[in-house]
C-alpha cells in the first residue's frame, strides 16, 4: 500500500510510505472511527492512499490561535 501524508490545512507533503507490504493495521487506521476514517483517509483508483493530518507548522499556528480550527482551510 502506498500512503501519502499531507497537511489538511496547507497541503504540505509530510511524508510517504512506499511499501506494498504495510497494512492498515500497522498504520493504526483500525483505531479510527468510520467518521474519522472518512475525514482523514482517501483512496484513489490507482491504489494511492492519502492521509490528511496536521503538519508541525499548522499545529503551532493552531496552538497560538485556536479559533483558526473553526475555518476549513485557515492557512491558504
MARLOTOR-839556 format. One record per atom (N, C-alpha, C): residue in three letters; atom name; x, z, y. Coordinates in Angstrom, 2 decimals, always signed. Layout:
MARLOTOR-839556
[ALA, CA, [X, Z, Y]]
...
END
This chain:
MARLOTOR-839556
[UNK, N, [+0.85, +0.00, -1.18]]
[UNK, CA, [+0.00, +0.00, +0.00]]
[UNK, C, [+0.89, +0.00, +1.24]]
[UNK, N, [+0.72, -0.96, +2.11]]
[UNK, CA, [+1.44, -0.99, +3.38]]
[UNK, C, [+0.60, -0.23, +4.41]]
[UNK, N, [+1.21, +0.74, +5.08]]
[UNK, CA, [+0.49, +1.59, +6.03]]
[UNK, C, [+1.20, +1.53, +7.37]]
[UNK, N, [+0.44, +1.27, +8.42]]
[UNK, CA, [+0.95, +1.20, +9.79]]
[UNK, C, [+0.30, +2.34, +10.57]]
[UNK, N, [+1.12, +3.15, +11.25]]
[UNK, CA, [+0.63, +4.25, +12.07]]
[UNK, C, [+0.73, +3.86, +13.54]]
[UNK, N, [-0.40, +3.86, +14.24]]
[UNK, CA, [-0.47, +3.55, +15.67]]
[UNK, C, [-1.09, +4.71, +16.43]]
[UNK, N, [-0.70, +4.85, +17.69]]
[UNK, CA, [-1.33, +5.87, +18.54]]
[UNK, C, [-2.73, +5.40, +18.90]]
[UNK, N, [-3.67, +6.27, +18.74]]
[UNK, CA, [-5.07, +5.93, +19.03]]
[UNK, C, [-5.33, +5.76, +20.52]]
[UNK, N, [-4.45, +6.27, +21.38]]
[UNK, CA, [-4.65, +6.17, +22.82]]
[UNK, C, [-3.86, +5.04, +23.47]]
[UNK, N, [-2.57, +4.90, +23.13]]
[UNK, CA, [-1.73, +3.93, +23.83]]
[UNK, C, [-1.28, +2.77, +22.95]]
[UNK, N, [-1.69, +2.74, +21.70]]
[UNK, CA, [-1.34, +1.67, +20.75]]
[UNK, C, [+0.14, +1.57, +20.44]]
[UNK, N, [+0.92, +2.60, +20.72]]
[UNK, CA, [+2.33, +2.60, +20.38]]
[UNK, C, [+2.48, +2.65, +18.86]]
[UNK, N, [+3.39, +1.83, +18.34]]
[UNK, CA, [+3.70, +1.87, +16.92]]
[UNK, C, [+4.50, +3.14, +16.64]]
[UNK, N, [+3.95, +4.01, +15.82]]
[UNK, CA, [+4.62, +5.27, +15.50]]
[UNK, C, [+5.52, +5.09, +14.28]]
[UNK, N, [+5.06, +4.31, +13.32]]
[UNK, CA, [+5.87, +4.07, +12.13]]
[UNK, C, [+5.10, +3.29, +11.09]]
[UNK, N, [+5.82, +2.90, +10.05]]
[UNK, CA, [+5.19, +2.19, +8.94]]
[UNK, C, [+5.71, +2.73, +7.62]]
[UNK, N, [+4.90, +2.59, +6.61]]
[UNK, CA, [+5.31, +2.87, +5.24]]
[UNK, C, [+5.06, +1.57, +4.49]]
[UNK, N, [+6.12, +0.98, +4.03]]
[UNK, CA, [+6.01, -0.31, +3.36]]
[UNK, C, [+6.41, -0.14, +1.90]]
[UNK, N, [+5.60, +0.64, +1.19]]
[UNK, CA, [+5.87, +0.94, -0.21]]
[UNK, C, [+4.59, +0.72, -0.98]]
[UNK, N, [+4.57, -0.25, -1.85]]
[UNK, CA, [+3.36, -0.58, -2.60]]
[UNK, C, [+2.97, +0.52, -3.59]]
[UNK, N, [+3.87, +1.45, -3.86]]
[UNK, CA, [+3.58, +2.49, -4.85]]
[UNK, C, [+2.99, +3.76, -4.24]]
[UNK, N, [+3.00, +3.88, -2.92]]
[UNK, CA, [+2.45, +5.08, -2.28]]
[UNK, C, [+0.93, +5.05, -2.41]]
[UNK, N, [+0.34, +6.21, -2.66]]
[UNK, CA, [-1.10, +6.31, -2.85]]
[UNK, C, [-1.75, +7.08, -1.70]]
[UNK, N, [-3.05, +6.94, -1.60]]
[UNK, CA, [-3.79, +7.69, -0.57]]
[UNK, C, [-3.66, +9.19, -0.81]]
[UNK, N, [-3.55, +9.59, -2.06]]
[UNK, CA, [-3.38, +10.99, -2.39]]
[UNK, C, [-2.04, +11.50, -1.84]]
[UNK, N, [-0.98, +10.73, -2.00]]
[UNK, CA, [+0.33, +11.12, -1.48]]
[UNK, C, [+0.34, +11.19, +0.04]]
[UNK, N, [-0.44, +10.36, +0.68]]
[UNK, CA, [-0.52, +10.35, +2.14]]
[UNK, C, [-1.45, +11.44, +2.68]]
[UNK, N, [-2.19, +12.08, +1.81]]
[UNK, CA, [-3.08, +13.15, +2.24]]
[UNK, C, [-4.43, +12.69, +2.74]]
[UNK, N, [-4.76, +11.42, +2.53]]
[UNK, CA, [-6.04, +10.90, +3.01]]
[UNK, C, [-7.22, +11.60, +2.33]]
[UNK, N, [-7.01, +12.13, +1.14]]
[UNK, CA, [-8.10, +12.80, +0.41]]
[UNK, C, [-8.60, +14.06, +1.12]]
[UNK, N, [-7.81, +14.59, +2.04]]
[UNK, CA, [-8.22, +15.79, +2.78]]
[UNK, C, [-9.19, +15.46, +3.91]]
[UNK, N, [-9.29, +14.18, +4.27]]
[UNK, CA, [-10.17, +13.78, +5.38]]
[UNK, C, [-11.62, +13.68, +4.94]]
[UNK, N, [-12.52, +14.04, +5.83]]
[UNK, CA, [-13.94, +13.85, +5.56]]
[UNK, C, [-14.26, +12.36, +5.69]]
[UNK, N, [-15.39, +11.91, +5.17]]
[UNK, CA, [-15.75, +10.50, +5.33]]
[UNK, C, [-15.79, +10.05, +6.80]]
[UNK, N, [-16.26, +10.91, +7.69]]
[UNK, CA, [-16.30, +10.57, +9.12]]
[UNK, C, [-14.88, +10.45, +9.68]]
[UNK, N, [-14.00, +11.39, +9.33]]
[UNK, CA, [-12.63, +11.32, +9.79]]
[UNK, C, [-11.94, +10.05, +9.27]]
[UNK, N, [-12.17, +9.73, +8.01]]
[UNK, CA, [-11.58, +8.50, +7.43]]
[UNK, C, [-12.02, +7.28, +8.22]]
[UNK, N, [-13.30, +7.23, +8.55]]
[UNK, CA, [-13.84, +6.08, +9.29]]
[UNK, C, [-13.22, +5.99, +10.69]]
[UNK, N, [-13.01, +7.15, +11.33]]
[UNK, CA, [-12.46, +7.20, +12.68]]
[UNK, C, [-10.95, +6.92, +12.71]]
[UNK, N, [-10.24, +7.28, +11.65]]
[UNK, CA, [-8.78, +7.25, +11.67]]
[UNK, C, [-8.19, +6.06, +10.93]]
[UNK, N, [-8.79, +5.66, +9.81]]
[UNK, CA, [-8.19, +4.66, +8.93]]
[UNK, C, [-9.00, +3.37, +8.95]]
[UNK, N, [-8.29, +2.25, +9.05]]
[UNK, CA, [-8.95, +0.94, +8.92]]
[UNK, C, [-8.14, +0.09, +7.95]]
[UNK, N, [-8.84, -0.80, +7.29]]
[UNK, CA, [-8.23, -1.68, +6.29]]
[UNK, C, [-8.53, -3.12, +6.67]]
[UNK, N, [-7.56, -4.01, +6.51]]
[UNK, CA, [-7.84, -5.42, +6.74]]
[UNK, C, [-7.76, -6.17, +5.41]]
[UNK, N, [-8.30, -7.38, +5.37]]
[UNK, CA, [-8.37, -8.14, +4.11]]
[UNK, C, [-7.02, -8.41, +3.45]]
[UNK, N, [-5.94, -8.41, +4.22]]
[UNK, CA, [-4.62, -8.70, +3.64]]
[UNK, C, [-4.00, -7.47, +2.96]]
[UNK, N, [-4.71, -6.34, +3.01]]
[UNK, CA, [-4.20, -5.13, +2.37]]
[UNK, C, [-3.49, -4.17, +3.32]]
[UNK, N, [-3.43, -4.53, +4.59]]
[UNK, CA, [-2.79, -3.67, +5.59]]
[UNK, C, [-3.72, -2.49, +5.90]]
[UNK, N, [-3.17, -1.29, +5.86]]
[UNK, CA, [-3.89, -0.09, +6.24]]
[UNK, C, [-3.35, +0.37, +7.58]]
[UNK, N, [-4.24, +0.62, +8.53]]
[UNK, CA, [-3.83, +1.12, +9.85]]
[UNK, C, [-4.40, +2.52, +10.03]]
[UNK, N, [-3.52, +3.45, +10.39]]
[UNK, CA, [-3.92, +4.84, +10.61]]
[UNK, C, [-3.71, +5.13, +12.08]]
[UNK, N, [-4.77, +5.55, +12.76]]
[UNK, CA, [-4.70, +5.85, +14.19]]
[UNK, C, [-4.58, +7.35, +14.38]]
[UNK, N, [-3.40, +7.76, +14.89]]
[UNK, CA, [-3.11, +9.16, +15.16]]
[UNK, C, [-2.68, +9.27, +16.62]]
[UNK, N, [-2.17, +10.42, +17.04]]
[UNK, CA, [-1.76, +10.61, +18.43]]
[UNK, C, [-0.24, +10.73, +18.49]]
[UNK, N, [+0.41, +9.91, +19.30]]
[UNK, CA, [+1.87, +9.98, +19.45]]
[UNK, C, [+2.25, +11.22, +20.26]]
[UNK, N, [+3.52, +11.56, +20.23]]
[UNK, CA, [+4.00, +12.76, +20.93]]
[UNK, C, [+3.77, +12.69, +22.43]]
[UNK, N, [+3.97, +11.54, +23.02]]
[UNK, CA, [+3.79, +11.39, +24.47]]
[UNK, C, [+2.34, +11.65, +24.87]]
[UNK, N, [+1.42, +11.03, +24.14]]
[UNK, CA, [+0.00, +11.23, +24.46]]
[UNK, C, [-0.42, +12.66, +24.16]]
[UNK, N, [+0.13, +13.27, +23.12]]
[UNK, CA, [-0.21, +14.65, +22.81]]
[UNK, C, [+0.23, +15.58, +23.94]]
[UNK, N, [+1.41, +15.33, +24.49]]
[UNK, CA, [+1.88, +16.13, +25.63]]
[UNK, C, [+0.95, +15.97, +26.82]]
[UNK, N, [+0.51, +14.74, +27.09]]
[UNK, CA, [-0.44, +14.49, +28.20]]
[UNK, C, [-1.75, +15.24, +27.96]]
[UNK, N, [-2.22, +15.20, +26.72]]
[UNK, CA, [-3.48, +15.89, +26.39]]
[UNK, C, [-3.31, +17.40, +26.51]]
[UNK, N, [-2.15, +17.92, +26.14]]
[UNK, CA, [-1.91, +19.36, +26.27]]
[UNK, C, [-1.94, +19.79, +27.72]]
[UNK, N, [-1.41, +18.94, +28.61]]
[UNK, CA, [-1.39, +19.25, +30.04]]
[UNK, C, [-2.73, +18.97, +30.73]]
[UNK, N, [-3.49, +18.01, +30.18]]
[UNK, CA, [-4.75, +17.58, +30.79]]
[UNK, C, [-5.82, +17.42, +29.71]]
[UNK, N, [-6.32, +18.51, +29.16]]
[UNK, CA, [-7.27, +18.44, +28.04]]
[UNK, C, [-8.51, +17.61, +28.32]]
[UNK, N, [-8.89, +17.50, +29.58]]
[UNK, CA, [-10.09, +16.73, +29.92]]
[UNK, C, [-9.92, +15.25, +29.59]]
[UNK, N, [-8.70, +14.77, +29.46]]
[UNK, CA, [-8.46, +13.37, +29.10]]
[UNK, C, [-8.98, +13.03, +27.71]]
[UNK, N, [-9.11, +14.03, +26.86]]
[UNK, CA, [-9.60, +13.79, +25.49]]
[UNK, C, [-11.05, +13.31, +25.51]]
[UNK, N, [-11.74, +13.48, +26.61]]
[UNK, CA, [-13.13, +13.02, +26.71]]
[UNK, C, [-13.22, +11.51, +26.92]]
[UNK, N, [-12.12, +10.90, +27.34]]
[UNK, CA, [-12.08, +9.46, +27.54]]
[UNK, C, [-11.68, +8.77, +26.25]]
[UNK, N, [-12.21, +7.59, +25.99]]
[UNK, CA, [-11.88, +6.91, +24.75]]
[UNK, C, [-10.46, +6.38, +24.73]]
[UNK, N, [-9.96, +5.84, +25.82]]
[UNK, CA, [-8.59, +5.30, +25.90]]
[UNK, C, [-7.99, +5.73, +27.24]]
[UNK, N, [-7.64, +7.00, +27.41]]
[UNK, CA, [-7.25, +7.50, +28.72]]
[UNK, C, [-5.91, +7.02, +29.24]]
[UNK, N, [-5.03, +6.48, +28.41]]
[UNK, CA, [-3.68, +6.16, +28.85]]
[UNK, C, [-3.42, +4.67, +28.94]]
[UNK, N, [-4.46, +3.87, +29.09]]
[UNK, CA, [-4.26, +2.43, +29.22]]
[UNK, C, [-4.79, +1.95, +30.54]]
END
